Amino acid sequence: MTDKLIHPISHSYFPITLRVDERRLIIIGGGKIAARKIRLLLNKNAQIEVYADQVNKELQNYLKQNQITLYPPLQNEQEFIQIISGAAFIFITTNNQNYNIKIAQWARKINIPVCTVDNAEFSTFITPSIIDRNPVQIAISTSGLAPVLGRRIRQKIESLFGQNIRPLAQFIGKYRNWAKSTLSSYQERQRLWETFIDSYGASLIEKKDESKAFDYLEKIAQQPDLKKGEVWLVGAGPGDPDLLTLKALHYLQNADVILYDNLLSPEILNYIRRDALLIFVGKQKNKHTFKQEEINQKLIYYAQFGKRVLRLKGGDPFIFGRGGEEAEALVNANIPFKIIPGVSAANGCASYAGIPLTHRNCAQSCLFLTGYTKNPEKLNLPWDTMLAENQTLVIYMGLSSLSILCQTLIHKGMKSSWPAAAIEKGTLKNQQVIIGTLNSLPDLVKQKKLSSPVLIIIGQVINYRV
């Protein structure tokens, strides 16, 4: 394939929703493409002006119904500026590329947004694939690079939403001012509508029972919980954003304050509300942004001010994530909280590395351990329990103590040839998996210069790696 056939990704777009009621929308051309664009613009309470010598049958019908107005083509720049100035935007749809480029250049001179169909170079905007459930509209854009993909994504999203989303949006719009007069704070109103949408309220709208829906809305508005804060301890999984659970995603998008650590994939933070307060409380060996007691106090502090606080942790909050300590602090402070489990590092990293944690031929149990130690020369673990041959050992935070871990297991009686593996940045695109033995793994890890986070797996299951 030659370079000339490769389309460069050179344009950046920012999606916005443009108000068009009672504004002039310009269509240059009168064929199929023009008709396709006009279909998007009908019923928008705008003035649609078409500039063309002739129009096809579909546009002729729009003319008869007074939905569009037809004008002759624009021939020179002076005429264009005089007539088109003040328009909201222009679609250029003719087959004459030279004419299209000329119109686009004139439009850019007077700062009118212009879309030249199939010519991004001379366009200042593009049209996304749109799901229209007026007043709800969902736009999908591939920045003009893959329109077919955009349509496929649209089909998938269409399947998630029926026509009921329209009356739901209309109901919320109708009672928005009532909510403002009933609840004084934005935070309370936000929770009112979230509770209504996520619970029984949406089904009442689906049944077209507006009276019962409003009664239910009033009932929610009277609940004292709208003013109360709470804490959510959420597991984000070991790294891959696709391992985030649906429940974790739901809470991420509802949280007011998010305390997160350094084991998270940055892409996960793209799922949060844009107005949420983000606080980094990451901990690394000998380098703590906040001590655990300070993190506990922050959770309590924001919750006492009525905020919904989300503690976002890599893996699962209750597996070497200090979630138990945070939950205990919340209980003592009388702060309500929920625990949302996540895919653990052991499960996720082992699976992505192709290593089963149990296997009926060699491992009927699995032992989770921590290799963290303040003194690298001393590791306090249940060594006798670890020596059983028919089990798998999974060691979290074991990179710095790997040598002493392997040496001690050999000294206690485990074979030096026993299979061992190290997984760096498990489940991420730059994951590394090193396979060795108790004797060889420490040197292999040093040679590869692995850095945290690293998960260590020891056991015969490594021989069954797929």
KOLDODREN-177243 format. One line per field, with one value per residue (C-alpha): chain; residue number from 1; x, y, z. Coordinates in nm, 2 decimals. Each point is the difference from the previous one (the first is absolute). Layout:
chain	[A/...] $
resi	[NUM/...] $
east	[X/...] $
north	[Y/...] $
up	[Z/...] $
This chain:
chain	[A/A/A/A/A/A/A/A/A/A/A/A/A/A/A/A/A/A/A/A/A/A/A/A/A/A/A/A/A/A/A/A/A/A/A/A/A/A/A/A/A/A/A/A/A/A/A/A/A/A/A/A/A/A/A/A/A/A/A/A/A/A/A/A/A/A/A/A/A/A/A/A/A/A/A/A/A/A/A/A/A/A/A/A/A/A/A/A/A/A/A/A/A/A/A/A/A/A/A/A/A/A/A/A/A/A/A/A/A/A/A/A/A/A/A/A/A/A/A/A/A/A/A/A/A/A/A/A/A/A/A/A/A/A/A/A/A/A/A/A/A/A/A/A/A/A/A/A/A/A/A/A/A/A/A/A/A/A/A/A/A/A/A/A/A/A/A/A/A/A/A/A/A/A/A/A/A/A/A/A/A/A/A/A/A/A/A/A/A/A/A/A/A/A/A/A/A/A/A/A/A/A/A/A/A/A/A/A/A/A/A/A/A/A/A/A/A/A/A/A/A/A/A/A/A/A/A/A/A/A/A/A/A/A/A/A/A/A/A/A/A/A/A/A/A/A/A/A/A/A/A/A/A/A/A/A/A/A/A/A/A/A/A/A/A/A/A/A/A/A/A/A/A/A/A/A/A/A/A/A/A/A/A/A/A/A/A/A/A/A/A/A/A/A/A/A/A/A/A/A/A/A/A/A/A/A/A/A/A/A/A/A/A/A/A/A/A/A/A/A/A/A/A/A/A/A/A/A/A/A/A/A/A/A/A/A/A/A/A/A/A/A/A/A/A/A/A/A/A/A/A/A/A/A/A/A/A/A/A/A/A/A/A/A/A/A/A/A/A/A/A/A/A/A/A/A/A/A/A/A/A/A/A/A/A/A/A/A/A/A/A/A/A/A/A/A/A/A/A/A/A/A/A/A/A/A/A/A/A/A/A/A/A/A/A/A/A/A/A/A/A/A/A/A/A/A/A/A/A/A/A/A/A/A/A/A/A/A/A/A/A/A/A/A/A/A/A/A/A/A/A/A/A/A/A/A/A/A/A/A/A/A/A/A/A/A] $
resi	[1/2/3/4/5/6/7/8/9/10/11/12/13/14/15/16/17/18/19/20/21/22/23/24/25/26/27/28/29/30/31/32/33/34/35/36/37/38/39/40/41/42/43/44/45/46/47/48/49/50/51/52/53/54/55/56/57/58/59/60/61/62/63/64/65/66/67/68/69/70/71/72/73/74/75/76/77/78/79/80/81/82/83/84/85/86/87/88/89/90/91/92/93/94/95/96/97/98/99/100/101/102/103/104/105/106/107/108/109/110/111/112/113/114/115/116/117/118/119/120/121/122/123/124/125/126/127/128/129/130/131/132/133/134/135/136/137/138/139/140/141/142/143/144/145/146/147/148/149/150/151/152/153/154/155/156/157/158/159/160/161/162/163/164/165/166/167/168/169/170/171/172/173/174/175/176/177/178/179/180/181/182/183/184/185/186/187/188/189/190/191/192/193/194/195/196/197/198/199/200/201/202/203/204/205/206/207/208/209/210/211/212/213/214/215/216/217/218/219/220/221/222/223/224/225/226/227/228/229/230/231/232/233/234/235/236/237/238/239/240/241/242/243/244/245/246/247/248/249/250/251/252/253/254/255/256/257/258/259/260/261/262/263/264/265/266/267/268/269/270/271/272/273/274/275/276/277/278/279/280/281/282/283/284/285/286/287/288/289/290/291/292/293/294/295/296/297/298/299/300/301/302/303/304/305/306/307/308/309/310/311/312/313/314/315/316/317/318/319/320/321/322/323/324/325/326/327/328/329/330/331/332/333/334/335/336/337/338/339/340/341/342/343/344/345/346/347/348/349/350/351/352/353/354/355/356/357/358/359/360/361/362/363/364/365/366/367/368/369/370/371/372/373/374/375/376/377/378/379/380/381/382/383/384/385/386/387/388/389/390/391/392/393/394/395/396/397/398/399/400/401/402/403/404/405/406/407/408/409/410/411/412/413/414/415/416/417/418/419/420/421/422/423/424/425/426/427/428/429/430/431/432/433/434/435/436/437/438/439/440/441/442/443/444/445/446/447/448/449/450/451/452/453/454/455/456/457/458/459/460/461/462/463/464/465/466] $
east	[0.00/0.14/0.00/-0.24/-0.27/0.04/-0.24/0.19/-0.17/0.06/-0.32/-0.13/-0.37/-0.19/-0.37/-0.25/-0.38/-0.09/-0.32/-0.18/-0.35/-0.11/0.34/0.09/0.15/0.15/0.01/0.20/-0.13/-0.33/0.08/0.00/0.27/-0.18/-0.32/0.18/0.13/-0.34/-0.17/0.23/-0.11/-0.38/-0.21/0.28/-0.20/0.27/-0.01/0.14/0.13/0.10/0.21/-0.02/-0.10/-0.24/-0.09/-0.10/-0.35/0.06/0.09/-0.29/-0.23/0.17/-0.06/-0.37/-0.03/0.19/0.27/0.28/0.05/0.17/0.24/0.22/0.37/0.24/0.25/0.24/0.16/-0.17/-0.34/0.08/0.11/-0.30/-0.25/0.15/0.14/-0.16/-0.08/0.06/0.19/0.03/-0.01/0.16/-0.13/0.05/0.20/0.21/0.31/0.14/-0.33/-0.01/0.35/-0.08/-0.31/0.19/0.28/-0.26/-0.17/0.32/0.08/-0.31/0.03/-0.31/0.04/0.01/-0.01/0.11/-0.13/0.28/0.26/0.13/0.28/-0.24/-0.24/-0.01/-0.24/-0.13/-0.33/0.00/-0.23/-0.30/-0.26/-0.29/-0.25/-0.08/0.08/0.26/0.26/0.31/0.28/0.27/0.30/0.31/0.15/-0.09/0.23/-0.23/-0.37/-0.10/0.14/-0.20/-0.32/0.08/0.05/-0.33/-0.18/0.14/-0.11/-0.34/-0.06/0.05/-0.26/-0.36/-0.23/-0.07/0.31/-0.19/-0.29/0.24/0.20/-0.32/-0.12/0.32/-0.01/-0.36/0.07/0.35/-0.12/-0.21/0.31/0.19/-0.27/-0.03/0.37/0.24/0.33/0.13/0.13/-0.34/-0.17/0.27/-0.06/-0.38/0.02/0.26/-0.22/-0.31/0.17/0.18/-0.31/-0.37/-0.05/0.12/-0.24/-0.29/0.08/0.02/-0.35/-0.11/-0.12/0.12/-0.22/0.16/0.34/-0.03/-0.13/0.31/0.22/-0.15/0.06/0.37/0.03/-0.11/0.27/0.27/0.26/0.02/0.20/0.21/0.35/0.13/0.31/0.04/0.30/0.04/0.23/0.12/0.16/0.37/0.04/-0.18/-0.30/-0.22/0.02/-0.18/-0.34/-0.33/-0.08/0.34/-0.06/-0.34/0.15/0.29/-0.25/-0.19/0.28/0.06/0.36/0.23/0.32/0.21/0.34/0.29/-0.09/-0.28/0.00/-0.04/-0.27/-0.23/-0.01/-0.16/-0.32/-0.05/-0.22/0.18/-0.11/0.12/0.29/0.30/0.25/0.31/0.10/0.23/0.25/0.33/0.27/0.16/-0.19/-0.35/-0.20/-0.23/0.03/-0.29/-0.13/-0.02/-0.18/-0.26/-0.05/-0.05/-0.27/-0.17/0.05/-0.17/-0.28/-0.08/-0.05/-0.27/0.23/-0.01/0.36/0.14/0.33/0.13/0.25/0.19/-0.12/-0.24/-0.03/0.00/0.30/0.32/-0.18/-0.05/-0.37/-0.06/0.18/-0.19/-0.33/0.08/0.08/-0.34/-0.19/0.17/-0.10/-0.36/0.04/-0.21/0.19/-0.02/0.26/0.02/0.24/0.24/0.19/0.30/0.35/0.05/-0.30/0.06/0.38/0.01/-0.28/0.17/0.32/-0.17/0.08/-0.29/0.01/-0.14/0.01/-0.13/0.33/0.22/-0.17/-0.31/0.06/0.13/0.17/0.01/0.30/0.17/0.37/0.00/0.26/0.16/0.32/0.11/0.21/-0.29/-0.33/-0.26/-0.22/-0.16/0.28/-0.12/-0.34/0.15/0.20/-0.29/0.05/-0.37/-0.06/0.08/0.17/-0.09/0.22/-0.11/0.26/0.28/0.25/0.24/-0.01/0.01/0.35/-0.05/-0.34/0.15/0.30/-0.20/-0.24/0.29/0.16/-0.33/0.00/-0.17/0.18/0.22/-0.14/-0.36/-0.18/-0.03/-0.12/0.00/-0.26/0.07/-0.28/-0.25/-0.30/0.15/0.13/0.36/-0.04/0.31/0.00/0.32/0.00/0.28/0.06/0.05/0.38/-0.01/-0.28/0.17/0.29/-0.25/-0.20/0.32/0.11/-0.34/0.01/-0.36/-0.17/-0.31/-0.27/0.12/-0.20/0.19/-0.15/0.16/-0.12/-0.04/-0.30/0.27/0.07/-0.36/0.03/-0.19] $
north	[0.00/0.34/0.30/0.17/-0.25/0.05/0.27/0.21/0.07/0.37/0.17/0.05/0.05/0.11/-0.10/0.27/0.04/0.30/0.19/0.05/0.10/0.30/0.00/-0.03/-0.33/-0.01/-0.30/0.03/-0.26/-0.18/-0.37/-0.31/0.13/0.33/-0.19/-0.22/0.31/0.17/-0.30/0.06/0.37/-0.03/0.07/0.21/0.33/0.14/0.16/-0.25/0.18/-0.21/0.15/-0.21/0.00/-0.29/-0.23/-0.37/-0.14/-0.01/0.36/0.09/-0.15/0.21/0.31/-0.08/-0.03/0.33/-0.18/0.14/0.31/-0.03/0.26/0.00/-0.09/0.26/0.11/0.25/0.09/0.34/-0.16/-0.28/0.24/0.22/-0.29/-0.25/0.22/-0.08/-0.37/-0.26/-0.24/-0.13/-0.35/-0.03/-0.31/0.05/-0.22/0.29/-0.01/0.33/0.18/-0.17/0.12/0.35/0.02/-0.15/0.26/0.29/-0.14/-0.02/0.36/0.12/-0.26/-0.21/-0.37/-0.21/-0.37/-0.10/-0.36/-0.25/0.27/0.05/0.23/0.28/-0.06/0.16/-0.25/-0.35/-0.17/-0.28/-0.30/0.11/-0.18/0.24/-0.04/0.37/0.16/-0.28/-0.02/-0.22/0.07/-0.25/0.14/-0.18/0.34/-0.07/-0.29/-0.30/0.09/-0.36/-0.08/0.30/-0.15/-0.34/0.16/0.19/-0.33/-0.14/0.30/0.01/-0.35/0.13/0.28/-0.04/0.29/0.04/0.21/0.29/0.02/-0.04/0.30/0.20/-0.09/0.12/0.32/0.06/-0.03/0.15/0.34/-0.19/-0.18/0.33/0.16/-0.32/-0.07/0.28/-0.15/-0.13/-0.31/-0.10/0.06/-0.21/-0.29/0.04/-0.06/-0.27/-0.19/0.05/-0.12/-0.30/-0.13/-0.03/0.34/-0.09/-0.29/0.22/0.23/-0.31/-0.09/0.36/0.06/0.35/0.05/-0.29/0.10/0.35/-0.15/-0.22/0.30/0.19/-0.30/-0.01/0.38/-0.05/-0.26/0.12/-0.21/0.26/0.21/-0.27/-0.10/-0.35/-0.19/-0.26/-0.23/-0.10/-0.26/0.12/-0.33/-0.06/0.25/-0.07/0.24/-0.27/-0.19/0.28/-0.14/0.15/0.08/0.17/0.21/0.11/0.12/0.17/0.21/0.10/0.08/0.36/-0.06/-0.28/-0.10/-0.22/-0.17/-0.06/-0.36/0.12/0.02/0.37/-0.10/-0.09/0.36/0.09/-0.16/0.24/0.31/0.30/0.21/-0.25/0.09/-0.23/-0.06/-0.21/-0.20/-0.25/-0.20/-0.14/-0.17/0.26/0.27/0.07/0.31/-0.05/-0.24/-0.25/0.18/0.33/-0.18/-0.13/0.35/0.14/-0.25/0.09/0.38/0.02/-0.24/0.21/0.30/-0.20/-0.12/-0.34/-0.10/-0.28/-0.17/-0.15/-0.29/-0.22/-0.36/-0.08/0.23/-0.29/-0.19/0.18/0.33/0.12/0.01/-0.17/0.28/0.27/-0.18/-0.03/0.38/0.07/-0.22/0.18/0.34/-0.11/0.06/-0.21/-0.19/-0.26/-0.24/-0.07/-0.29/0.00/-0.26/-0.08/0.03/-0.37/-0.10/0.27/-0.02/-0.38/-0.03/0.25/-0.19/-0.32/-0.16/-0.19/0.06/-0.35/-0.32/-0.34/-0.16/0.20/0.28/-0.04/0.31/0.36/0.21/0.38/0.16/0.34/0.04/0.35/0.05/0.31/-0.21/-0.16/-0.25/-0.13/-0.14/-0.12/-0.26/-0.33/-0.20/-0.35/0.06/0.12/-0.32/-0.22/-0.13/-0.01/0.38/0.32/0.29/0.35/0.28/0.36/0.28/-0.25/0.17/0.14/-0.31/-0.25/-0.13/-0.07/-0.15/-0.26/-0.06/-0.07/-0.23/-0.20/0.00/-0.12/-0.30/0.11/-0.12/0.26/-0.11/0.07/0.21/0.38/0.29/0.38/0.22/0.37/0.24/-0.28/0.04/0.31/0.03/0.01/-0.31/-0.22/-0.36/-0.17/-0.37/-0.17/-0.20/0.09/0.00/0.20/0.24/0.27/0.03/0.00/0.28/0.21/-0.06/0.12/0.29/-0.05/0.28/0.00/-0.11/-0.36/-0.31/-0.32/-0.34/-0.32/-0.35/-0.28/0.18/0.20/-0.32/0.02/0.35/0.04] $
up	[0.00/-0.10/0.22/-0.23/0.09/0.37/0.14/0.26/0.33/0.00/0.12/0.35/0.08/0.31/0.02/0.09/-0.03/-0.20/0.05/-0.33/0.07/-0.22/-0.17/-0.37/-0.10/-0.35/-0.24/-0.32/-0.25/-0.06/-0.03/0.22/0.24/0.04/0.08/0.25/0.19/-0.01/0.16/0.30/0.02/-0.04/0.31/0.15/-0.03/-0.23/-0.35/-0.25/-0.32/-0.30/-0.28/-0.32/-0.36/0.05/0.28/0.02/0.08/0.37/0.02/-0.23/0.26/0.27/-0.22/-0.03/0.38/0.05/0.20/-0.21/-0.23/-0.34/-0.14/-0.32/0.04/0.14/-0.28/0.15/0.33/0.04/-0.05/0.24/0.28/-0.05/0.01/0.23/0.28/0.34/-0.09/0.27/-0.23/-0.35/-0.15/-0.35/-0.18/-0.38/-0.23/-0.13/0.22/-0.13/0.08/0.34/0.09/-0.11/0.22/0.29/-0.03/-0.01/0.31/0.19/-0.08/0.18/0.28/-0.08/0.09/-0.31/-0.08/-0.35/-0.03/-0.06/0.02/0.35/-0.11/-0.09/0.29/0.34/0.15/-0.08/0.07/0.25/-0.01/0.20/0.22/0.03/0.28/0.02/0.24/0.05/-0.27/0.00/-0.25/-0.10/-0.18/-0.14/-0.10/-0.36/-0.03/0.03/-0.06/-0.05/0.35/0.13/-0.14/0.15/0.34/-0.04/-0.07/0.33/0.20/-0.17/0.14/0.35/-0.02/-0.09/-0.08/0.38/0.04/-0.17/0.25/0.29/-0.11/-0.06/0.35/0.16/-0.20/0.10/0.38/0.00/0.14/0.26/0.12/0.02/0.22/0.22/0.05/0.07/-0.10/-0.33/0.17/0.13/-0.34/-0.17/0.24/-0.04/-0.37/0.02/0.25/-0.22/-0.32/0.16/0.18/-0.02/-0.16/-0.35/-0.02/0.09/-0.29/-0.22/0.11/-0.08/0.35/0.06/0.31/0.18/-0.13/0.16/0.33/0.00/-0.07/0.29/0.23/-0.10/0.06/0.36/0.08/0.23/-0.18/-0.27/0.23/0.15/-0.10/-0.04/-0.11/-0.27/0.01/-0.37/-0.16/-0.35/-0.10/-0.07/-0.28/-0.32/-0.01/-0.16/0.33/0.18/0.12/-0.11/0.37/0.04/-0.31/0.14/0.32/-0.18/-0.19/0.31/0.24/0.12/0.13/-0.12/0.19/-0.23/0.01/-0.23/-0.10/-0.23/-0.38/-0.09/-0.25/0.29/0.12/-0.34/0.14/0.29/0.01/-0.13/0.30/0.26/0.23/-0.06/0.28/-0.06/0.30/-0.16/0.20/-0.12/0.20/0.23/-0.17/0.13/-0.12/0.31/0.29/0.03/0.31/-0.21/-0.28/0.26/0.13/-0.35/-0.07/0.32/-0.05/-0.34/0.10/0.30/-0.24/-0.19/-0.28/-0.17/0.03/-0.21/0.10/-0.32/0.04/-0.24/0.01/0.28/0.31/0.24/-0.14/0.12/-0.07/0.36/-0.07/0.34/0.18/-0.18/0.06/0.37/0.02/-0.17/0.25/0.29/-0.15/-0.07/-0.37/-0.23/-0.27/-0.27/-0.13/-0.37/-0.07/-0.30/-0.20/0.22/-0.12/0.05/-0.22/-0.26/-0.04/0.01/-0.26/-0.24/0.04/-0.08/0.34/0.18/0.37/0.07/-0.20/0.11/-0.11/0.23/0.20/0.21/0.20/-0.05/0.27/-0.03/0.18/0.02/-0.06/0.14/0.28/0.15/0.05/-0.34/0.20/0.20/-0.13/0.24/-0.18/0.10/-0.16/0.12/-0.16/-0.32/-0.06/-0.10/-0.36/-0.10/0.02/-0.17/0.17/-0.12/0.15/-0.02/0.03/-0.02/-0.23/0.25/0.22/-0.29/0.07/0.37/-0.08/-0.24/0.21/0.31/-0.17/-0.13/0.34/0.16/-0.24/-0.33/-0.31/-0.16/-0.34/0.12/-0.27/0.07/-0.20/0.02/-0.17/-0.04/-0.07/-0.04/-0.23/-0.16/-0.36/0.13/0.22/0.04/0.11/0.11/0.06/0.20/0.31/0.37/-0.08/-0.32/0.03/0.21/-0.25/-0.30/0.16/0.06/-0.36/-0.14/0.25/0.10/0.20/0.22/-0.01/-0.03/0.11/0.08/-0.06/0.13/-0.07/-0.25/-0.17/-0.19/-0.20/-0.12/-0.14/-0.32] $
